[in-house]
Structures are given as C-alpha cells and as structure tokens.
Amino acid sequence: MERYLEVLRRVNMDIVKANEQEKEEALEIAKSLKEWFTDEGIKNLEIDFDNNTVIVAKDNNQVIGFTCYTTYCGKLLLIWMGVKKDQWRNGIGTKLLEHLISEAKSLGLYYIETETLPEEVEYEPYKITRSFYYKNGFERVHYKKAGIEGWDDQIILEKKI
C-alpha cells in the first residue's frame, strides 16, 4: 500500500524544460549511474546538454530524472535518459517518455527513436534499459556497427506515435 501511495504522489511531479542549474543536477544523476554512463559518455552528455533540449522531472524542487533530445527527419531522437536509482519503479521514466510523446505529437513527428546496447552484448544493466523501452512500445529496427574503435555496437529502437 505504501508503494502504491508513493506512485500516486508522483503523478503530480513537475516535468519542465531544464535551466542551467537543473542541467547540473541531471548531470549529477548521470554520474551516479556508472553502469550506464562512462566517463566518455558523461563528456558527450555535457556537449549534448548544451546543444539539445533537456527535460527534467522534479519532485519537491529536486531533479529526479531527465531526458535529452533533438529532432530530425520527422523523428524525435531521444539521446539520453536517466532517473535517480533510488527513484526507480515510481513511474518517472514513463512520465518523461509520455512528455516526449506529447512533444513529438505537437511537432507533427512520426516516431521517437533511441539507441542502446543490443541483446547480443550481454551486459546486465542494459537488459533493464531494453526492457523499459520494449515495455513502452519501442521496436528494434536496426543493428548499427560501432563507427569508432572501442565503442559498442548499438541497436536503433523506434516507437511509432
């Protein structure tokens, strides 16, 4: 019952376009998720935060999750997403995704696209990532070989909206 009440309370969380301070808080969340965000990833995330749209989920004026996205060719490209680990399974990622769907629809876009590690790479944290996307209607549409030595292959996932 307590968990149910916590999830209900989250329905009223704020989802807003991030200001500079909120971007810093989102960056700290990413740094805390070391299984997903390597040092190289953090460096790229900082560049992407400066050049794309960042949306944050806030609870009691504290950032608890974020997304970073851009648009191209009729698609919304979800570049980065993260939720504070102690806030998982409270619907925050789903609310962020619902916000992106609403944004994509308002822009007249057709798909949301993201990239992640493929099933062929057996790395436990990304099983959670893929499960989240598949549960939310994303489908695997392409396998992309890494273009830079030392980087991982990726799969492209799309959700039609």
TAJOQUI-V502808 format. One record per residue. N is the residue number from 0. SS is DSSP state (2 for helix, 1 for strand, 0 for the rest). PHI is phi in radians with two decimals (none if undefined). Layout:
BEGIN
n = <N & N>
ss = <SS & SS>
phi = <PHI & PHI>
END
This chain:
BEGIN
n = <0 & 1 & 2 & 3 & 4 & 5 & 6 & 7 & 8 & 9 & 10 & 11 & 12 & 13 & 14 & 15 & 16 & 17 & 18 & 19 & 20 & 21 & 22 & 23 & 24 & 25 & 26 & 27 & 28 & 29 & 30 & 31 & 32 & 33 & 34 & 35 & 36 & 37 & 38 & 39 & 40 & 41 & 42 & 43 & 44 & 45 & 46 & 47 & 48 & 49 & 50 & 51 & 52 & 53 & 54 & 55 & 56 & 57 & 58 & 59 & 60 & 61 & 62 & 63 & 64 & 65 & 66 & 67 & 68 & 69 & 70 & 71 & 72 & 73 & 74 & 75 & 76 & 77 & 78 & 79 & 80 & 81 & 82 & 83 & 84 & 85 & 86 & 87 & 88 & 89 & 90 & 91 & 92 & 93 & 94 & 95 & 96 & 97 & 98 & 99 & 100 & 101 & 102 & 103 & 104 & 105 & 106 & 107 & 108 & 109 & 110 & 111 & 112 & 113 & 114 & 115 & 116 & 117 & 118 & 119 & 120 & 121 & 122 & 123 & 124 & 125 & 126 & 127 & 128 & 129 & 130 & 131 & 132 & 133 & 134 & 135 & 136 & 137 & 138 & 139 & 140 & 141 & 142 & 143 & 144 & 145 & 146 & 147 & 148 & 149 & 150 & 151 & 152 & 153 & 154 & 155 & 156 & 157 & 158 & 159 & 160>
ss = <0 & 2 & 2 & 2 & 2 & 2 & 2 & 2 & 2 & 2 & 0 & 0 & 0 & 1 & 1 & 1 & 1 & 0 & 0 & 2 & 2 & 2 & 2 & 2 & 2 & 2 & 2 & 2 & 2 & 2 & 2 & 2 & 0 & 0 & 0 & 0 & 0 & 0 & 2 & 2 & 2 & 2 & 2 & 2 & 2 & 2 & 2 & 2 & 2 & 2 & 2 & 0 & 1 & 1 & 1 & 1 & 1 & 1 & 1 & 0 & 0 & 1 & 1 & 1 & 1 & 1 & 1 & 1 & 1 & 1 & 1 & 1 & 0 & 0 & 1 & 1 & 1 & 1 & 1 & 1 & 1 & 1 & 1 & 0 & 2 & 2 & 2 & 0 & 0 & 0 & 0 & 2 & 2 & 2 & 2 & 2 & 2 & 2 & 2 & 2 & 2 & 2 & 2 & 2 & 2 & 2 & 0 & 0 & 0 & 0 & 1 & 1 & 1 & 1 & 1 & 1 & 0 & 0 & 0 & 0 & 0 & 0 & 0 & 2 & 2 & 2 & 2 & 2 & 2 & 2 & 2 & 2 & 2 & 2 & 2 & 0 & 0 & 0 & 1 & 1 & 1 & 1 & 1 & 1 & 0 & 0 & 0 & 0 & 0 & 0 & 0 & 0 & 0 & 1 & 1 & 1 & 1 & 1 & 1 & 1 & 0>
phi = <none & -1.06 & -1.10 & -1.06 & -1.14 & -1.09 & -1.11 & -1.06 & -1.09 & -1.18 & -0.99 & -1.64 & -1.12 & -1.59 & -2.07 & -2.42 & -1.21 & -1.31 & -1.57 & -1.08 & -1.12 & -1.19 & -1.09 & -1.10 & -1.11 & -1.12 & -1.05 & -1.13 & -1.07 & -1.02 & -1.08 & -1.37 & -1.78 & -1.08 & -1.21 & -1.94 & -2.00 & -1.30 & -1.03 & -1.12 & -1.09 & -1.09 & -1.04 & -1.19 & -1.06 & -1.06 & -1.11 & -1.15 & -1.06 & -1.31 & -2.06 & -2.42 & -1.52 & -2.05 & -2.02 & -2.17 & -1.73 & -2.19 & -2.30 & 0.91 & 1.10 & -2.03 & -1.22 & -2.12 & -2.93 & -2.69 & -2.38 & -2.29 & -2.58 & -2.48 & -2.20 & -2.87 & 0.81 & 1.38 & -2.21 & -1.73 & -1.71 & -1.41 & -1.51 & -2.44 & -2.66 & -2.78 & -2.35 & -0.90 & -1.02 & -1.31 & -1.92 & -1.05 & 1.16 & -1.98 & 1.47 & -1.21 & -1.04 & -1.13 & -1.12 & -1.09 & -1.13 & -1.05 & -1.09 & -1.12 & -1.07 & -1.06 & -1.08 & -1.07 & -1.09 & -1.13 & -1.56 & 1.31 & -1.49 & -1.88 & -2.47 & -1.95 & -2.16 & -2.58 & -2.12 & -2.73 & -1.14 & -1.36 & -1.01 & -1.14 & -1.67 & -1.49 & -2.30 & -0.89 & -0.99 & -1.40 & -1.11 & -1.13 & -1.05 & -1.07 & -1.04 & -1.04 & -1.14 & -1.10 & -1.07 & -1.72 & 1.57 & -1.38 & -2.20 & -1.30 & -2.10 & -2.84 & -1.85 & -2.05 & -1.20 & -1.09 & -1.58 & -2.16 & -1.03 & 1.64 & -1.55 & -1.61 & -1.06 & -2.32 & -1.96 & -1.75 & -1.96 & -2.27 & -2.19 & -1.31 & -2.17>
END
